[in-house]
Amino acid sequence: MSSGIKHILDKAVAGERLTPEDGLALLQSHDLIAIGKAADAVTRRLHPEPYRTYNIDRNINYTNACAAVCDFCAFYRPVGHEEVYVLTQEALHQKVQETVDLGGDQILMQGGLHPKLPLEWYEEMLSGLKSAFPQVNIHGFSPPELHHFHKLSKLPLETVLQRLKDAGLGSVPGGGGEILVDRVRKLITRGKVLTDGWLEVNRVWHKIGGKSTSTMMFGHVETLEERIEHLDRLRSLQDETGGFTAFICWTHQPPHEAPWYDNRKDGVDMSKLSEAGAFEYLKTQAIGRLYLDNIPNIQSSWVTQGEKIGQIALSFGANDMGSLMIEENVVSQAGTVYHLSVETLRKCIREAGYIPRQRNVFYDYIDEADEFGQGETPSPAASVALPVLN
């Protein structure tokens, strides 16, 4: 181990808080194994149980119409584009029913920043889903969407969030975080909430009793210092509210072919950026575990990294394999497509030396361990591939 980082890793393993300077020194280091071992030690201290978890949900993108422009997003379409869609209530309910039939207890509901849908449309959607599927948690609307609802409705942010919560919103995903530094956000996005707004949505959501996840998309135009600044802002808000249940990071996925919007003259052509590899992903996730001492769970990102690296991530700070993700439409638009069955997710956990358990968004176990401590085996139907319904 490099003597330059040994004292930093020893601090983290002992439960001492790292400074931004410590975090930067780790990101500048190439000692992946030492950093990974330290992250694994911290994870085992925080999660001494023999289990590692996963969940079953479906990412439903209710619309691809978006008033913002994100240079990394191949999913969105500007209003008026011939490929714009808004899912009908019938299609939404069909997708949720399929998720329930496959053993899922949650849907991840996200979409573009639609410029015309009123707040009442979202309330009706939520209340209709909760009425039909009261057992399903709606993990919905990223902070940029919620901030957009607030601006469009001209209502106080707390009023908007409380109305959505009353209508059935159960928890908030951490999407749209990218890098929480305005220099980066202004460079790669336009018409989208900046850092303080993203944090404020979570702050207010936590204030009214809600829980959310936190994320980071890295490996594009940010500096290593800005990566740490992002982590530090998440840790500071968690100190204040305690409302984040988990942290998930992933590398920017450059499109495998020229995106449909490649003739734009503004912004950054992120399709030409080099893709950060598995080394950088594992190191950054491990440092996230060491730095975010107050966020209890770290989720592996097999969706962007693939099965093997997703599994290895369980030894680099992650205690959760993430979701089966029955449907995913955003990352896949960039050409990154990985599909795993429930049994493959469980096998990855077993081969890493742990017992797989199914959990919900709040990290409560929702299966029943048998006398040997093995989680209940889900239905074989959970491996069925589903069509994407627009």
C-alpha positions in Angstrom: 0.0 0.0 0.0 1.2 3.5 -0.8 2.4 5.3 2.4 0.7 8.4 1.1 -2.8 7.0 1.5 -2.3 4.4 4.3 -3.1 6.9 7.1 -6.2 8.1 5.2 -7.5 4.5 4.8 -6.7 3.7 8.4 -8.8 6.7 9.5 -11.8 5.6 7.4 -11.6 2.0 8.6 -11.5 3.3 12.2 -14.7 5.3 11.6 -13.0 8.7 11.5 -14.4 11.3 9.0 -12.3 12.0 5.9 -11.6 15.6 4.8 -12.0 16.8 1.2 -8.2 16.7 1.0 -8.2 13.1 2.1 -10.8 12.2 -0.6 -8.9 14.0 -3.3 -5.7 12.1 -2.3 -7.5 8.8 -2.7 -8.9 9.8 -6.1 -5.4 10.7 -7.2 -4.1 7.4 -6.1 -3.9 4.3 -8.3 -3.8 1.8 -5.4 -7.1 0.3 -6.3 -6.7 -2.8 -4.1 -5.8 -0.9 -0.9 -8.7 1.5 -1.4 -11.1 -1.4 -2.2 -10.0 -3.4 0.9 -10.6 -0.4 3.1 -14.0 0.2 1.6 -14.9 -3.5 2.1 -13.8 -3.2 5.7 -16.1 -0.2 6.3 -19.0 -2.0 4.6 -18.5 -5.1 6.8 -18.4 -2.8 9.9 -21.7 -1.1 8.8 -23.3 -4.3 7.5 -22.0 -7.2 9.5 -25.0 -9.3 8.5 -24.4 -12.2 6.1 -26.8 -10.7 3.6 -26.4 -8.6 0.5 -29.5 -7.3 -1.1 -31.3 -6.6 -4.4 -34.8 -5.4 -5.3 -37.2 -5.9 -8.1 -38.6 -2.8 -9.8 -39.3 -1.3 -13.2 -38.1 2.0 -14.5 -41.2 3.6 -16.1 -40.5 6.7 -18.2 -43.9 8.3 -18.5 -42.7 10.9 -21.1 -39.6 11.6 -23.1 -40.7 15.2 -23.8 -38.2 17.6 -22.1 -37.7 21.3 -22.0 -34.1 20.9 -20.8 -31.1 19.9 -22.9 -28.6 17.5 -21.4 -25.6 16.7 -23.6 -25.3 13.2 -22.3 -29.0 12.2 -22.8 -30.0 10.3 -25.9 -33.5 9.6 -24.4 -35.1 13.0 -24.4 -37.0 14.6 -27.3 -37.8 18.3 -27.6 -41.4 19.3 -27.5 -42.9 19.0 -30.9 -40.5 16.2 -32.0 -42.3 13.4 -33.9 -41.1 10.8 -31.4 -42.5 12.5 -28.3 -44.8 10.4 -26.1 -46.8 10.6 -22.9 -47.9 7.2 -21.6 -51.6 6.7 -21.1 -53.0 5.7 -17.7 -53.8 2.3 -19.2 -50.2 1.7 -20.3 -48.9 2.8 -16.9 -51.2 0.4 -15.1 -50.2 -2.4 -17.5 -46.6 -1.9 -16.7 -47.2 -1.9 -13.0 -49.3 -5.0 -13.1 -46.5 -6.8 -15.0 -44.0 -5.7 -12.3 -46.3 -7.0 -9.6 -46.7 -10.3 -11.4 -42.9 -10.7 -11.5 -42.6 -10.2 -7.7 -41.8 -6.4 -7.7 -43.0 -4.1 -5.0 -41.8 -0.8 -6.5 -41.8 1.3 -9.7 -39.2 3.9 -10.5 -41.1 6.6 -12.2 -39.2 9.3 -14.1 -39.6 11.3 -17.2 -38.5 14.5 -19.0 -39.3 18.0 -17.9 -42.6 18.2 -19.8 -43.5 21.9 -20.3 -47.3 21.6 -20.3 -48.4 18.8 -17.9 -50.0 20.5 -14.8 -49.4 19.4 -11.2 -52.9 17.9 -11.1 -51.9 15.5 -13.9 -49.2 14.0 -11.7 -51.5 13.9 -8.7 -54.1 12.0 -10.7 -51.5 9.6 -12.0 -50.2 8.9 -8.5 -53.6 8.5 -6.8 -54.8 6.2 -9.6 -51.7 4.0 -9.3 -52.0 3.8 -5.5 -55.6 3.0 -5.7 -55.0 0.1 -8.1 -51.7 -1.1 -6.5 -51.7 0.0 -2.8 -48.8 -2.4 -2.1 -46.5 -0.8 -4.6 -44.1 2.0 -3.6 -43.8 4.7 -6.2 -40.2 5.8 -6.2 -40.7 8.8 -8.4 -39.7 12.0 -10.0 -36.1 13.0 -9.8 -35.2 16.3 -8.1 -35.0 18.2 -11.5 -38.5 17.0 -12.3 -39.8 18.1 -8.9 -38.1 21.4 -9.2 -39.7 21.8 -12.6 -43.1 21.1 -11.2 -42.5 23.8 -8.6 -41.5 26.3 -11.2 -44.3 25.4 -13.6 -47.0 25.5 -11.0 -45.7 28.7 -9.3 -46.4 27.0 -5.9 -44.0 26.7 -3.0 -41.7 23.7 -3.3 -43.0 22.3 0.0 -46.6 22.6 -1.2 -45.8 20.7 -4.4 -43.9 17.9 -2.6 -46.6 17.6 0.1 -49.4 17.3 -2.5 -47.5 14.6 -4.4 -46.8 12.8 -1.1 -50.4 12.9 -0.2 -51.3 11.6 -3.7 -49.1 8.6 -3.3 -45.5 9.5 -3.9 -43.5 7.1 -1.6 -39.8 8.1 -2.1 -37.6 10.1 -4.5 -34.8 8.8 -6.7 -31.5 10.7 -6.9 -31.5 11.1 -10.7 -30.3 14.3 -12.3 -27.5 14.7 -9.8 -24.7 14.2 -12.3 -22.1 16.4 -10.6 -23.3 18.8 -8.0 -21.0 21.6 -9.1 -22.5 24.5 -11.1 -19.5 24.8 -13.4 -20.1 21.3 -14.6 -23.9 21.5 -14.7 -23.9 24.7 -16.8 -21.4 23.1 -19.2 -23.4 19.9 -19.9 -27.0 20.9 -19.3 -29.3 23.8 -20.1 -32.7 24.6 -18.6 -32.1 22.2 -15.7 -31.9 22.8 -12.0 -28.5 23.8 -10.6 -26.8 22.4 -7.5 -28.6 24.3 -4.8 -32.0 23.6 -6.3 -31.2 19.8 -6.5 -30.1 19.8 -2.9 -33.1 21.9 -1.8 -35.6 19.5 -3.3 -34.1 16.7 -1.2 -33.9 19.0 1.9 -37.6 19.8 1.8 -38.6 16.3 0.9 -36.7 15.0 3.9 -38.2 17.8 6.1 -41.7 16.5 5.4 -40.7 13.0 6.3 -39.6 11.6 2.9 -36.7 9.4 2.0 -34.6 9.6 -1.2 -31.5 8.1 -2.8 -28.4 10.0 -3.9 -26.4 9.5 -7.1 -23.3 10.7 -9.1 -22.6 10.3 -12.8 -18.9 10.9 -13.3 -16.1 10.4 -15.8 -16.9 13.3 -18.2 -16.0 16.9 -17.9 -15.6 17.1 -14.1 -12.3 17.4 -12.2 -11.3 15.1 -9.4 -11.8 18.0 -7.0 -15.3 18.4 -8.3 -16.0 14.7 -7.7 -15.1 15.3 -4.0 -17.1 18.5 -3.9 -20.1 16.5 -5.0 -19.6 13.8 -2.3 -19.0 16.5 0.3 -22.3 18.2 -0.6 -24.2 14.9 -0.2 -22.6 14.2 3.1 -23.3 17.7 4.4 -27.0 17.5 3.5 -27.2 14.0 5.1 -25.7 15.5 8.3 -28.5 18.0 8.2 -31.5 15.7 7.3 -30.5 12.0 7.5 -32.9 11.4 4.6 -30.7 9.6 2.1 -31.0 5.8 2.2 -28.3 5.0 -0.4 -25.7 6.3 -2.8 -25.3 5.0 -6.4 -22.6 6.1 -8.8 -22.0 5.2 -12.4 -19.7 6.3 -15.2 -20.9 8.4 -18.1 -22.0 6.2 -21.0 -21.0 7.8 -24.3 -23.3 6.9 -27.1 -22.0 3.9 -29.1 -23.1 5.8 -32.3 -23.8 9.4 -33.1 -26.9 10.5 -31.1 -30.0 11.9 -32.9 -29.1 15.4 -31.7 -25.5 15.4 -32.9 -26.0 18.4 -35.2 -26.5 20.8 -32.3 -23.9 23.6 -32.2 -24.0 24.4 -28.5 -23.0 22.3 -25.5 -20.4 19.5 -25.2 -20.2 16.6 -27.6 -20.1 14.0 -24.9 -20.2 11.1 -27.4 -16.5 11.9 -28.2 -15.4 11.7 -24.5 -13.4 8.6 -23.5 -15.4 6.2 -21.3 -14.2 5.8 -17.8 -13.5 2.1 -17.3 -14.0 -0.4 -14.5 -10.9 0.6 -12.6 -12.2 4.2 -12.3 -15.7 3.0 -11.4 -14.6 0.6 -8.7 -12.2 3.2 -7.2 -14.7 6.0 -7.2 -17.4 3.8 -5.6 -15.0 2.6 -3.0 -14.1 6.2 -2.2 -17.8 7.0 -2.0 -18.1 4.4 0.7 -15.2 5.8 2.6 -16.2 9.4 2.3 -20.0 9.1 2.8 -19.8 7.8 6.4 -23.4 8.8 7.1 -25.2 7.2 4.1 -25.9 3.6 5.1 -26.1 1.8 1.8 -24.0 1.8 -1.4 -25.6 0.3 -4.5 -23.6 -1.5 -7.3 -24.3 -0.3 -10.8 -24.4 -3.4 -12.9 -26.8 -1.6 -15.3 -23.8 0.4 -16.6 -20.9 -1.9 -15.7 -22.2 -5.3 -16.5 -22.7 -8.5 -14.4 -19.0 -9.2 -13.4 -18.0 -5.7 -12.4 -21.3 -5.3 -10.7 -20.5 -8.4 -8.7 -16.9 -7.3 -7.9 -18.4 -4.0 -6.7 -19.7 -6.0 -3.7 -16.0 -6.1 -2.6 -15.5 -2.4 -3.2 -17.9 -0.9 -0.8 -21.3 -1.9 -2.1 -23.7 -3.9 0.1 -26.5 -4.0 -2.5 -26.7 -5.3 -6.1 -29.4 -2.8 -7.1 -32.5 -3.6 -9.0 -33.5 -6.3 -11.5 -34.7 -3.2 -13.5 -37.3 -5.0 -15.6 -37.3 -2.1 -18.0 -34.8 0.7 -18.6 -35.0 3.3 -21.3 -32.5 6.0 -20.6 -29.0 4.4 -20.3 -30.0 1.9 -23.0 -30.5 4.8 -25.4 -26.8 5.4 -25.2 -26.2 1.9 -26.4 -25.3 0.4 -23.0 -27.6 -2.6 -22.5 -27.2 -5.2 -19.8 -29.9 -7.5 -18.7 -29.9 -9.9 -15.7 -32.5 -12.2 -14.3 -33.3 -12.4 -10.6 -31.5 -15.7 -10.3 -28.4 -14.2 -11.9 -28.5 -11.3 -9.4 -28.8 -13.9 -6.6 -26.0 -16.0 -8.0 -23.7 -12.9 -8.1 -24.4 -12.3 -4.4 -23.9 -16.0 -3.5 -20.6 -16.2 -5.4 -19.4 -13.1 -3.6 -19.8 -15.0 -0.3 -23.2 -13.6 0.9 -26.8 -14.7 1.2 -29.1 -12.8 -1.2 -32.1 -11.1 0.2 -34.8 -9.1 -1.5 -35.4 -5.6 -0.1 -37.6 -2.6 -0.7 -36.4 1.0 -1.3 -36.1 1.6 2.5 -33.8 -1.4 2.7 -36.2 -3.5 4.7 -36.1 -7.3 3.8 -39.3 -8.3 2.1 -38.6 -12.0 1.6 -38.5 -14.5 4.4 -35.3 -16.3 5.4 -35.6 -20.0 5.8 -34.0 -22.0 8.6 -30.7 -21.9 6.8 -30.9 -18.1 6.3 -31.4 -18.4 2.6 -33.7 -15.8 1.2 -37.0 -17.0 -0.3 -36.5 -17.9 -4.0 -38.5 -15.6 -6.3 -40.8 -16.9 -9.0 -39.0 -18.2 -12.1 -41.3 -15.8 -14.0 -39.0 -13.0 -12.9 -36.6 -13.9 -15.7 -39.1 -13.2 -18.4 -38.1 -10.4 -20.8 -40.9 -7.7 -21.2 -41.7 -5.6 -24.1 -41.1 -1.8 -23.9 -44.6 -0.2 -24.1 -44.8 3.4 -25.2 
